[in-house]
Amino acid sequence: MSRPRILIQFDSDPQPSTFDAVVAVDSQVDHLFRHGAVTEENVTGLVHGAMFTRGGEDLKSTAVFIGGNDVQAGEHLLSAVQDAFFGPVRVSVMLDSNGCNTTASAAVLSAGKHLDLANSTLLVLGGTGPVGRRVARLLARQGAQVRIGSRSPDRAAEAAAEVATSIDGDVSIEGVSTAGDDALAAALEDCQGIVACGAAGVRLVDQAALEKASSVKLLIDLNAVPPAGIEGVEATDKGRERGDRVAYGALGVGGLKMKIHRAAIQSLFESNDRVLDADEIYQLGQELLADG
Ligand SMILES: NC(=O)c1ccc[n+]([C@@H]2O[C@H](COP(=O)([O-])OP(=O)(O)OC[C@H]3O[C@@H](n4cnc5c(N)ncnc54)[C@H](OP(=O)(O)O)[C@@H]3O)[C@@H](O)[C@H]2O)c1
């Protein structure tokens, strides 16, 4: 008989996320242990508690979820958790700080329903943030030509270089400035899609800019807080036709994101050696879509 499923939530914020806790319960976890203010310095003992209590086959019934608002802190926690493992004595672990991996996966899978990504150019607006970097990474992995947009050319170039080096093989990623109308128009030239990943409540593209960008056929806006990141896209848009374009808003992408989040948690309990970061979570999303 298999052991009850225990998910241990390590959150970098003082109070562990209630959002992540609810999704865990909805993912058929039997027990949820929640820890806040988890850091690289204090996580090792918590991981040992997960590793040394159940042996052999039973290890797969314990798993770790890393969350919190700070994605970089989450990335450091993921490294520290893996460093605490040795040999086969380990448990599966998933990183989704600030919903970055599930959101980016859902956005890119939505884009792939409408564009042949391997033959498309997409502008990731606000692409220097944690969600934008993951969107850029996943798009590039699908063979898309990716432009990471930022108000600062230096930040754009740094993000493009960081994303490119995180991927094995040749990918097409460039950093572009989107500061001002002319720079934005140049960044949008010959683009088929926009994925807006700017900070909450920030308008990144208005109708005037969109009117000039005649090649753009797909608009995805991940910002749910008014005003919309892309003018004219509503948060609830889900593959909605707007003129000759298709639009998705944050809530429109959110349904698939939630399904991916739940599927990813369930998959943690299939073995004791899973590490779910952007690419693995995207792959789970692909499998979900393939299964209908
Ligand atoms: N739907 C969902 O389930 C879900 C889940 C998670 C996140 N989100 C949303 O996804 C979006 C991206 O999240 P994130 O955490 O990656 O965002 P973030 O780090 O807060 O911001 C992303 C980028 O936006 C740009 N930006 C910030 N303030 C700006 C301003 N006043 N004007 C223009 N650009 C500005 C910055 O780029 P530069 O400084 O380089 O220009 C920043 O790197 C957010 O809107 C978030 O709410 C949605």
The ligand as an SDF file (V2000), in Angstrom:
LIG
                    3D

 48 52  0  0  0  0  0  0  0  0999 V2000
   -1.9040   35.1450  -15.2270 N   0  0  0  0  0  0  0  0  0  0  0  0
   -1.1540   34.6250  -14.2580 C   0  0  0  0  0  0  0  0  0  0  0  0
   -1.4780   33.5700  -13.7690 O   0  0  0  0  0  0  0  0  0  0  0  0
    0.1100   35.3130  -13.8220 C   0  0  0  0  0  0  0  0  0  0  0  0
    1.0220   34.6930  -12.9620 C   0  0  0  0  0  0  0  0  0  0  0  0
    2.2270   35.3330  -12.6380 C   0  0  0  0  0  0  0  0  0  0  0  0
    2.4560   36.6020  -13.1550 C   0  0  0  0  0  0  0  0  0  0  0  0
    1.5270   37.2080  -13.9420 N   0  0  0  0  0  0  0  0  0  0  0  0
    1.7340   38.5460  -14.5070 C   0  0  0  0  0  0  0  0  0  0  0  0
    2.7780   38.4300  -15.4610 O   0  0  0  0  0  0  0  0  0  0  0  0
    3.4240   39.6910  -15.5850 C   0  0  0  0  0  0  0  0  0  0  0  0
    4.9230   39.4890  -15.4860 C   0  0  0  0  0  0  0  0  0  0  0  0
    5.2850   39.0780  -14.1790 O   0  0  0  0  0  0  0  0  0  0  0  0
    6.7590   39.3920  -13.6200 P   0  0  0  0  0  0  0  0  0  0  0  0
    6.7870   38.9700  -12.1980 O   0  0  0  0  0  0  0  0  0  0  0  0
    7.7790   38.8340  -14.5700 O   0  0  0  0  0  0  0  0  0  0  0  0
    6.7420   41.0010  -13.7390 O   0  0  0  0  0  0  0  0  0  0  0  0
    7.7420   42.0920  -13.1410 P   0  0  0  0  0  0  0  0  0  0  0  0
    9.0510   41.4720  -12.8170 O   0  0  0  0  0  0  0  0  0  0  0  0
    7.0290   42.8440  -12.0830 O   0  0  0  0  0  0  0  0  0  0  0  0
    7.8860   43.1030  -14.3820 O   0  0  0  0  0  0  0  0  0  0  0  0
    8.3250   42.6500  -15.6500 C   0  0  0  0  0  0  0  0  0  0  0  0
    9.0110   43.7940  -16.3810 C   0  0  0  0  0  0  0  0  0  0  0  0
    8.1080   44.8690  -16.5770 O   0  0  0  0  0  0  0  0  0  0  0  0
    8.8910   46.0450  -16.8230 C   0  0  0  0  0  0  0  0  0  0  0  0
    8.3140   47.1810  -16.1040 N   0  0  0  0  0  0  0  0  0  0  0  0
    8.2310   47.3300  -14.7510 C   0  0  0  0  0  0  0  0  0  0  0  0
    7.6480   48.5120  -14.4540 N   0  0  0  0  0  0  0  0  0  0  0  0
    7.3830   49.1260  -15.6390 C   0  0  0  0  0  0  0  0  0  0  0  0
    6.8190   50.3720  -16.0020 C   0  0  0  0  0  0  0  0  0  0  0  0
    6.3710   51.2470  -15.0670 N   0  0  0  0  0  0  0  0  0  0  0  0
    6.7150   50.6860  -17.3190 N   0  0  0  0  0  0  0  0  0  0  0  0
    7.1290   49.8090  -18.2560 C   0  0  0  0  0  0  0  0  0  0  0  0
    7.6850   48.5900  -17.9870 N   0  0  0  0  0  0  0  0  0  0  0  0
    7.8120   48.2640  -16.6830 C   0  0  0  0  0  0  0  0  0  0  0  0
   10.3020   45.7590  -16.3270 C   0  0  0  0  0  0  0  0  0  0  0  0
   11.1300   45.6660  -17.4540 O   0  0  0  0  0  0  0  0  0  0  0  0
   12.2320   46.8010  -17.8290 P   0  0  0  0  0  0  0  0  0  0  0  0
   12.5310   47.5690  -16.5780 O   0  0  0  0  0  0  0  0  0  0  0  0
   13.3850   45.9950  -18.3110 O   0  0  0  0  0  0  0  0  0  0  0  0
   11.5800   47.6190  -18.8790 O   0  0  0  0  0  0  0  0  0  0  0  0
   10.1720   44.4080  -15.6400 C   0  0  0  0  0  0  0  0  0  0  0  0
   11.3350   43.6070  -15.7580 O   0  0  0  0  0  0  0  0  0  0  0  0
    2.8430   40.5800  -14.4550 C   0  0  0  0  0  0  0  0  0  0  0  0
    1.8760   41.4660  -15.0130 O   0  0  0  0  0  0  0  0  0  0  0  0
    2.1980   39.5870  -13.5160 C   0  0  0  0  0  0  0  0  0  0  0  0
    1.1250   40.1530  -12.7940 O   0  0  0  0  0  0  0  0  0  0  0  0
    0.3830   36.5660  -14.3030 C   0  0  0  0  0  0  0  0  0  0  0  0
  1  2  1  0
  2  3  2  0
  2  4  1  0
  4  5  1  0
  4 48  2  0
  5  6  2  0
  6  7  1  0
  7  8  2  0
  8  9  1  0
  8 48  1  0
  9 10  1  0
  9 46  1  0
 10 11  1  0
 11 12  1  0
 11 44  1  0
 12 13  1  0
 13 14  1  0
 14 15  2  0
 14 16  1  0
 14 17  1  0
 17 18  1  0
 18 19  2  0
 18 20  1  0
 18 21  1  0
 21 22  1  0
 22 23  1  0
 23 24  1  0
 23 42  1  0
 24 25  1  0
 25 26  1  0
 25 36  1  0
 26 27  1  0
 26 35  1  0
 27 28  2  0
 28 29  1  0
 29 30  1  0
 29 35  2  0
 30 31  1  0
 30 32  2  0
 32 33  1  0
 33 34  2  0
 34 35  1  0
 36 37  1  0
 36 42  1  0
 37 38  1  0
 38 39  2  0
 38 40  1  0
 38 41  1  0
 42 43  1  0
 44 45  1  0
 44 46  1  0
 46 47  1  0
M  CHG  2   8   1  16  -1
M  END
$$$$
